[in-house]
Amino acid sequence: MSFKVVMTARVLPRREIELYQTNLGVDFQTVPCNTEDEVIAATRDADAVITLMQPYSRRVIKNLENCKLIFNAGTGFDTIDVQAATEHGICVAYPGDYCVEEVSDHAIALLFALARKITRLDRAVREGKWSAFEKREIRGKILPPIFQLRGQTLGLIGCGRIGRTIADKAKGFGLKVIAFDPYLPPEVFKQMDVASVTLEHLLETSDFVSIQATFSPETKHMLGMEQFRKMKPTAYIINVGRGAFIDQAALYTALSNGYIAGAALDVVEEEPAGIGSEHPLLTLDNVIITAHSAYYSEQSAAKYRQRIYEAVASIVNGKWPEWLINPEVKENFQKKWQQPQET
């Protein structure tokens, strides 16, 4: 009986899928899903599944009768009940650190775009406001206030691989870096030469706040009106983590009323669909939204595809996936499938 792989989100092109079929001899099917019922119907007899933000709840996982691998094709895996997968002997893997450089570059790029008001200036020029008369609007309404970056404070919410890389790059531009990450041991902050602070202190003292933490249900809307009111009116917020960290209705109010100076969002709550052209945030000129593109470069895209392939190939060939989220699954996996995996 052939090994069946079901991809419930279109994350791989046809030419990549052919590699699975020719090199691994698997039956590869693409069945886009949105709901739990759709996922259950598509994956019930799958040996491995590839997902991107589809719901793999305990209910779904109980119906994965043959599944040995759930590969989450993104760095955030809160849509998967990892505990349930572990109990059912299913490996959960992801592409790991494939885009750390790209996301950290993007966060720094957004910081610069906000600090120097790049998009607002570009828009003004496109609207014909460069002339001697119209330039009064640029000089009087857009440029003030712009501050020198050196010496300003960047507050990081989340200091994993991406946060640490952002910190290194930011310090190169003379920014002071502080961070809030309750899961990180003190010695890591010391190694990074970054001060560990409370969230309240970070919000009150930072000129830029960047979110790149791992999302969990407990952190939904961790930044709302109460938090925005604690920030400086000249401060900016950057989100390259998950959209749900921020209460977007509160963000709109905060930006509209001048509680904070601006925001740059690579992610929004409405994903994977994204936001429409009539969304309230898009009516504000102090908002930048970049359509969840921080992960991308030619190098990261190639590494991304390769890591999905390697994970599936590992399971097919009796090996553990390299980027295993639930290494504690190994005992249950071996009991259920009666096949010891190679390291």
C-alpha positions in Angstrom: 0.0 0.0 0.0 1.4 3.4 -1.0 2.2 6.2 1.4 -0.4 9.0 1.2 0.4 12.6 1.7 -2.4 15.2 1.9 -1.7 18.9 1.6 -4.6 20.9 3.1 -3.2 24.3 2.0 -1.5 25.1 -1.3 2.0 25.7 0.0 3.9 23.7 -2.7 3.9 24.2 -6.5 3.2 21.3 -8.9 6.9 20.8 -9.8 7.7 20.3 -6.1 4.9 17.8 -5.7 6.3 15.7 -8.5 9.5 15.2 -6.5 7.5 13.5 -3.8 5.8 11.2 -6.3 9.0 10.3 -8.3 11.6 10.3 -5.6 9.6 8.9 -2.7 6.9 7.0 -4.5 4.1 8.6 -2.5 0.5 9.3 -3.4 0.4 13.1 -3.0 -2.9 14.9 -3.0 -3.8 18.6 -2.6 -7.2 19.2 -0.9 -7.6 22.8 0.3 -9.5 22.9 3.6 -10.9 25.5 5.9 -13.1 23.8 8.5 -12.5 20.9 10.8 -15.0 18.7 8.9 -13.2 19.4 5.6 -9.9 18.5 7.1 -11.3 15.2 8.6 -12.8 14.2 5.2 -9.6 15.0 3.4 -7.1 13.4 5.8 -8.8 10.4 7.4 -6.6 7.9 5.6 -3.5 10.1 5.1 -0.1 8.9 6.3 1.2 12.4 6.5 -0.4 15.9 6.2 0.9 19.3 5.3 -1.0 22.2 6.8 -0.8 26.0 7.0 -3.2 27.4 9.6 -5.9 24.8 9.1 -7.6 23.6 12.3 -6.0 20.4 13.6 -7.9 20.2 16.9 -8.1 17.2 19.1 -11.3 16.2 17.3 -9.5 16.3 13.9 -6.5 14.4 15.2 -8.7 11.6 16.7 -9.9 11.0 13.1 -6.4 10.7 11.6 -6.4 7.0 11.5 -3.1 6.4 9.6 -1.3 9.7 10.2 2.4 9.6 11.3 3.3 13.2 10.6 1.6 16.6 10.7 3.9 19.1 9.0 3.0 22.7 9.8 4.3 24.8 6.9 4.7 27.9 9.1 6.7 28.9 12.2 3.5 29.3 14.4 1.7 26.1 15.2 -1.1 27.2 17.6 -3.7 25.8 15.2 -2.5 22.3 16.0 -3.3 20.5 19.2 0.3 19.2 19.8 -0.6 17.4 23.0 -3.4 15.5 21.2 -1.0 14.6 18.4 1.6 13.3 20.9 -1.0 11.2 22.6 -2.0 9.7 19.3 1.6 8.9 18.3 1.8 11.6 15.6 4.9 13.6 14.9 4.5 17.3 14.5 7.2 19.1 12.6 7.8 22.6 11.1 10.4 24.3 9.0 12.3 25.7 12.0 14.7 28.7 11.5 14.4 28.9 7.7 13.5 32.6 7.6 15.1 34.1 10.7 17.3 36.5 8.7 14.4 37.5 6.4 11.9 38.3 9.2 14.5 40.2 11.2 15.5 42.2 8.1 11.8 42.9 7.5 11.3 44.1 11.1 14.2 46.5 10.8 13.0 47.7 7.4 9.6 48.5 8.9 11.3 50.3 11.8 13.2 52.5 9.3 10.1 53.1 7.2 8.2 54.2 10.2 11.0 56.3 11.7 11.7 58.1 8.5 8.1 58.2 7.3 9.1 56.7 4.0 5.7 55.5 2.8 4.0 58.9 3.7 6.7 60.9 1.9 6.5 58.6 -1.2 2.7 59.0 -1.2 2.9 62.8 -1.0 5.3 62.9 -4.0 3.0 60.7 -6.0 0.2 63.1 -5.2 2.1 66.0 -6.6 3.1 67.6 -3.4 6.8 68.2 -4.1 6.4 71.7 -5.7 7.4 74.8 -3.8 3.9 75.5 -2.7 2.8 72.0 -1.9 6.0 71.1 -0.1 4.7 73.1 2.8 2.5 70.1 3.6 5.5 67.8 3.6 7.6 70.1 5.8 4.7 71.1 8.1 2.6 68.0 8.3 4.6 64.9 7.5 8.2 65.5 8.6 7.6 66.7 12.2 8.4 64.9 14.3 11.3 62.7 13.0 14.0 61.8 15.5 17.5 60.6 15.1 17.5 56.8 15.5 20.8 56.5 17.4 20.0 56.4 21.1 16.3 55.5 20.8 14.9 52.4 22.5 13.6 49.3 20.7 11.5 47.1 22.9 11.2 43.4 21.8 8.2 41.3 22.8 9.6 37.8 22.3 13.3 37.1 22.2 13.6 33.8 20.4 15.8 33.3 17.3 14.1 36.2 15.4 14.1 38.5 18.4 17.8 37.9 19.1 18.7 38.6 15.5 16.7 41.8 15.4 18.5 42.9 18.6 21.9 42.3 17.0 21.0 44.3 13.9 19.3 47.1 15.8 22.3 47.6 18.1 24.4 48.1 15.0 22.4 51.2 14.2 22.9 52.6 17.7 19.5 51.6 19.1 19.2 50.7 22.8 17.4 47.3 23.0 15.3 46.0 25.9 13.0 42.9 25.9 10.1 41.2 27.5 10.1 37.4 27.4 9.0 35.6 30.5 10.1 32.2 29.1 13.8 33.2 28.6 16.3 32.5 31.3 18.3 35.4 32.7 21.6 34.2 31.3 20.3 34.5 27.8 19.6 38.2 28.2 23.0 38.6 29.7 24.6 36.9 26.7 22.6 39.1 24.4 23.5 42.3 26.4 19.8 43.1 26.4 17.9 44.3 29.5 15.0 42.0 30.6 12.1 44.2 31.6 8.4 43.9 32.4 5.9 44.5 29.6 4.6 47.6 31.3 8.2 49.1 31.5 8.8 48.1 27.9 5.7 49.9 26.7 6.3 53.0 28.7 9.9 53.5 27.7 10.2 52.2 24.1 10.3 54.3 21.0 9.6 51.2 18.9 7.9 48.0 20.0 8.4 44.9 17.9 6.4 41.7 18.3 7.9 38.4 17.2 6.8 36.1 20.0 5.3 32.7 19.7 1.5 33.0 19.9 -0.7 31.1 22.3 -4.4 31.6 23.2 -3.4 33.3 26.4 -1.6 36.1 24.5 -4.5 37.0 22.2 -5.0 40.8 22.3 -2.1 41.2 24.7 -1.9 44.7 23.3 -5.1 46.6 23.6 -6.3 50.1 24.5 -4.8 49.8 28.1 -1.4 49.0 26.7 -1.5 51.6 23.9 -2.3 54.3 26.4 0.9 53.4 28.3 3.1 54.0 25.2 4.7 57.3 24.2 2.6 59.3 21.7 5.7 59.3 19.5 6.2 55.5 19.7 5.6 53.0 16.9 4.5 49.4 17.0 5.8 46.7 14.6 4.2 43.2 14.4 6.0 40.4 12.5 4.6 37.7 14.8 0.9 37.0 14.8 -2.0 39.4 14.0 -4.0 38.3 17.1 -1.4 39.7 19.5 -3.0 43.1 18.8 -6.6 44.2 19.3 -7.0 45.8 15.9 -10.1 47.8 16.8 -8.1 49.3 19.8 -5.1 49.9 17.5 -7.3 51.9 15.1 -8.6 54.0 17.9 -5.1 54.5 19.3 -3.7 55.6 16.0 -6.7 57.8 15.1 -6.5 59.6 18.5 -2.7 60.0 18.5 -2.1 57.7 21.5 0.8 56.2 19.4 2.5 57.6 16.3 2.1 54.7 13.9 2.1 50.9 13.2 3.7 48.5 10.7 2.0 45.2 10.5 3.2 42.2 8.5 0.4 40.1 10.0 -3.3 40.8 10.8 -6.1 39.0 12.6 -8.0 38.1 9.4 -5.4 35.7 8.1 -5.1 33.7 6.0 -7.7 35.7 3.9 -6.1 39.0 4.8 -7.9 42.4 4.9 -10.0 44.0 2.2 -9.4 47.5 0.7 -12.1 49.0 2.9 -10.6 47.9 6.2 -10.5 50.8 8.7 -6.7 50.5 9.3 -6.1 51.2 5.6 -7.7 54.6 5.9 -4.9 55.8 8.1 -1.7 57.3 6.7 0.4 56.2 9.7 -0.1 52.5 9.0 2.1 50.2 6.9 0.8 46.7 6.1 2.9 44.2 4.2 0.7 41.1 3.6 2.6 38.5 5.6 5.7 38.7 3.4 8.5 39.0 6.0 9.5 35.4 5.6 10.3 35.6 1.9 13.6 35.6 0.0 14.8 33.3 -2.7 17.0 31.5 -0.2 14.3 31.1 2.4 11.8 29.9 -0.1 14.1 27.1 -1.3 15.0 26.1 2.3 11.3 26.1 3.2 10.4 23.7 0.4 13.4 21.5 1.2 12.5 21.2 4.9 8.9 20.0 4.1 10.4 17.4 1.7 13.0 16.3 4.2 10.3 15.8 6.9 8.1 13.7 4.7 11.1 11.7 3.4 12.2 11.1 7.0 8.9 9.5 8.0 8.8 7.5 4.7 12.3 6.2 5.4 11.8 5.4 9.1 13.7 8.4 10.5 12.6 11.2 12.9 12.0 14.6 11.3 14.8 17.1 12.1 12.5 19.9 13.2 10.3 18.0 15.5 8.0 20.1 17.7 7.0 17.2 20.0 10.1 15.0 20.6 8.2 13.4 23.5 6.0 11.7 20.9 8.7 9.0 20.2 7.5 6.4 22.7 3.9 6.6 21.7 4.9 6.6 18.0 6.9 3.4 18.3 4.2 1.7 20.3 1.5 2.6 17.9 3.3 1.9 14.6 5.5 -0.9 15.8 8.5 0.6 13.9 11.5 2.0 15.7 12.7 5.1 14.0 16.3 5.9 13.2 17.9 9.0 14.7 
